[in-house]
């Protein structure tokens, strides 16, 4: 599973019949943009859980569905910066003056 951020909808009116009328979204996985099938009804800005491979096809509705990435959940709260360490301040003493 992946945690991704929804960037924007992707409109594709001319597509194979097996794609049906499922919504497609551009999601950001790190710095990589990917296309995902929206199985839950997301909007741009949502943080989501995505599945790939055969799990993506089943989550989209069928083992034969042509998807390799499907959104299966919207994350209620996600802080991508949480847990990252803050580098220590550089450059000398914290005292303001000379002795």
Residue pairs with C-beta under 8 A, 6 or more apart in sequence:
1 49
1 50
1 51
1 72
2 29
2 49
2 50
2 51
2 52
2 69
3 47
3 48
3 49
3 50
3 75
3 78
4 27
4 28
4 29
4 34
4 36
4 47
4 48
4 50
4 71
5 27
5 28
5 45
5 46
5 47
5 48
6 25
6 26
6 27
6 42
6 43
6 44
6 45
6 46
6 47
6 48
6 71
7 25
7 26
7 27
7 28
7 33
7 44
8 25
8 26
8 44
9 23
9 24
9 25
9 26
9 44
10 24
10 25
10 26
10 35
11 24
12 19
12 24
16 66
18 64
18 65
18 66
19 66
20 61
22 37
22 38
22 39
22 60
22 61
23 37
23 38
24 35
24 36
24 37
24 38
25 35
25 36
25 38
25 42
25 44
25 71
26 33
26 34
26 35
26 36
27 33
27 34
27 35
27 36
27 48
27 50
27 69
27 71
28 34
29 50
34 69
35 69
36 48
36 50
36 67
36 69
36 70
36 71
37 56
37 59
37 60
37 65
37 67
37 69
37 70
37 71
38 71
39 59
39 60
39 61
39 70
39 71
39 72
40 48
40 71
40 72
40 73
40 74
41 74
42 48
42 71
42 74
46 74
46 75
47 74
47 75
47 78
47 80
48 71
48 72
48 73
48 74
48 75
49 71
49 72
49 73
49 74
49 75
50 56
50 69
50 70
50 71
50 72
51 59
51 69
51 70
51 72
52 68
52 69
52 70
53 68
54 63
55 70
56 67
56 68
56 69
56 70
57 63
57 64
57 65
57 66
57 67
57 68
57 70
59 70
59 72
60 67
60 70
